[in-house]
Amino acid sequence: MDMHSNHFFAIKFPTQINSKIDEKAMELKKEHSFNKWLHPDDYHITLAFLGKIEENKLSRALESIKHICSEQTPFGIELSGIGTFGRESSPRILWAGVVLEPELAALQAKIYKACSGAGFELDKKPFKPHITIARKFIGTEFNKSSLGSFHSHFEADGVVLYKTNMGQSPSYETVEEFPFGS
């Protein structure tokens, strides 16, 4: 396993959801300049960002994640809204919103606890599920009122361990998948 890449656990989307998000991204791209627009295959909801990994910590986390996912049943995820993180006039992240339903919050808490228990130092900020669409605004003045709306829904059926391949597109490579209920 490549221990020099960043790794993270996430919910991966079905192809049709990636396509819907990408349609919205193409619409937004016409009016907003960002340094990097994500490849549609890179859309996901991060549950726990591990950063650079150590094999012994990862193997402990993987055992826990397998168990968590084997007991999890598929659940619906509602995507709603478009927004930004960072300064309103020059945002660093453009995102599609994710409704924080109880099932998603509970799964993220279990994944976070498993990774933390395995020795990973995780972000302490509250979980704000979102889908990054673009990074680093490079236009002159950002117009938030032109974002419009976005809504979709899908059934989450598993968790994925991704690794980041810097400079490639798509950037995220599936290392292992953990289907719910298996």
C-alpha positions in Angstrom: 0.0 0.0 0.0 1.3 3.5 -0.9 2.0 5.2 2.4 2.9 8.5 0.8 -0.6 9.3 -0.5 -3.5 10.7 1.5 -6.2 8.2 2.3 -9.8 8.6 3.4 -13.0 6.7 4.0 -16.0 8.0 2.0 -19.4 7.3 0.5 -19.1 6.8 -3.3 -21.9 7.7 -5.6 -23.7 5.8 -8.3 -22.7 6.9 -11.8 -26.1 8.5 -12.5 -25.6 10.8 -9.4 -22.0 11.7 -10.5 -23.6 12.7 -13.9 -26.3 14.9 -12.3 -23.7 16.6 -10.1 -21.4 17.1 -13.2 -24.3 18.6 -15.2 -24.7 21.2 -12.4 -20.9 21.7 -12.4 -20.9 22.4 -16.1 -23.7 24.9 -15.7 -21.7 26.7 -12.8 -18.5 26.6 -14.8 -20.0 29.0 -17.3 -20.3 31.7 -14.7 -17.6 30.9 -12.1 -13.8 30.6 -12.4 -12.2 28.1 -10.1 -8.6 26.8 -10.2 -9.7 23.1 -10.1 -13.0 21.5 -11.1 -13.2 17.9 -9.8 -13.6 15.0 -12.2 -17.0 13.4 -11.9 -15.5 10.1 -10.6 -14.0 12.1 -7.7 -17.4 13.2 -6.2 -17.9 11.6 -2.8 -18.9 12.3 0.9 -15.8 12.1 3.2 -16.5 10.3 6.4 -12.9 10.3 7.8 -9.8 11.8 6.3 -6.7 9.8 7.4 -4.0 11.6 5.6 -0.7 9.7 5.3 -1.2 6.2 6.7 0.8 3.8 8.7 0.0 0.1 7.8 -0.5 -1.1 11.4 -3.1 1.7 12.1 -4.8 1.1 8.8 -5.2 -2.6 9.4 -6.8 -1.9 12.8 -9.2 0.6 11.2 -10.0 -1.7 8.3 -11.2 -4.5 10.7 -13.5 -2.1 12.4 -14.8 -0.6 9.2 -15.6 -4.1 7.8 -17.6 -4.9 10.9 -19.4 -1.6 10.9 -20.4 -1.9 7.2 -21.4 -5.6 7.7 -24.0 -4.4 10.2 -25.2 -1.4 8.2 -28.2 -1.5 6.0 -28.4 0.8 2.9 -30.0 4.2 3.5 -31.1 7.2 1.5 -29.0 10.3 1.0 -30.6 13.6 0.0 -28.5 16.1 -1.9 -29.7 19.6 -1.6 -28.3 23.0 -2.4 -25.1 24.6 -3.7 -22.8 26.6 -1.5 -19.2 27.6 -0.6 -16.6 27.5 2.1 -14.3 30.4 2.7 -14.7 34.1 2.1 -17.9 35.0 0.3 -16.1 37.2 -2.2 -13.5 34.5 -3.0 -14.4 31.0 -1.8 -11.9 28.2 -1.5 -14.5 25.4 -2.0 -17.7 25.2 -4.2 -19.9 22.3 -3.0 -23.2 20.5 -3.4 -25.0 20.1 -0.1 -25.9 16.8 1.7 -28.7 16.7 4.2 -27.4 15.3 7.5 -29.9 12.6 8.1 -29.6 10.5 11.3 -28.3 7.4 9.4 -25.5 9.3 7.8 -24.6 11.0 11.0 -24.5 7.7 12.9 -22.4 6.0 10.2 -19.9 8.9 10.1 -19.6 8.8 13.9 -18.9 5.1 13.9 -16.2 5.4 11.1 -14.6 8.4 12.9 -14.5 6.5 16.2 -13.0 3.4 14.5 -10.3 5.4 12.8 -9.5 7.5 15.9 -9.4 4.3 18.0 -6.9 2.8 15.5 -4.6 5.8 16.2 -5.4 8.2 13.4 -5.4 12.0 14.2 -8.6 13.2 12.7 -10.1 16.6 12.1 -12.0 17.8 15.2 -14.4 20.0 13.3 -18.1 19.0 13.3 -19.2 16.8 10.4 -20.6 18.9 7.6 -21.3 16.5 4.7 -20.9 18.0 1.3 -19.6 17.2 -2.2 -16.7 19.3 -3.3 -17.3 20.4 -6.9 -14.5 22.9 -7.4 -11.5 24.4 -5.4 -10.0 27.9 -5.2 -12.0 30.7 -6.8 -9.8 32.6 -9.3 -12.3 35.1 -10.7 -12.6 38.8 -9.7 -15.8 38.8 -7.6 -17.8 35.8 -6.7 -21.6 36.1 -7.1 -23.2 33.6 -4.7 -26.7 34.5 -5.9 -26.0 32.9 -9.2 -25.5 29.4 -7.8 -29.1 28.3 -8.3 -30.4 25.1 -6.8 -29.6 21.4 -6.8 -31.5 18.4 -5.6 -31.1 14.7 -6.0 -31.4 11.5 -4.0 -29.7 8.1 -4.0 -29.2 5.0 -1.8 -25.9 4.6 -0.1 -24.8 1.0 -0.1 -21.3 1.0 1.2 -18.1 2.8 2.2 -14.9 3.1 0.2 -11.3 3.6 1.2 -9.7 6.0 -1.3 -6.2 7.1 -1.9 -5.2 10.4 -3.5 -3.1 10.4 -6.7 -1.9 14.0 -6.9 -1.8 15.5 -10.3 -4.0 12.8 -11.9 -7.6 13.1 -13.1 -9.6 11.5 -11.6 -7.5 12.0 -8.5 -9.0 9.4 -6.2 -8.4 5.7 -6.5 -10.5 3.0 -4.8 -8.3 0.9 -2.5 -11.0 -1.2 -0.9 -14.8 -1.2 -0.9 -17.0 -2.2 2.1 -20.6 -3.0 1.0 -23.3 -2.7 3.6 -24.7 -5.9 5.0 -21.9 -8.2 3.8 
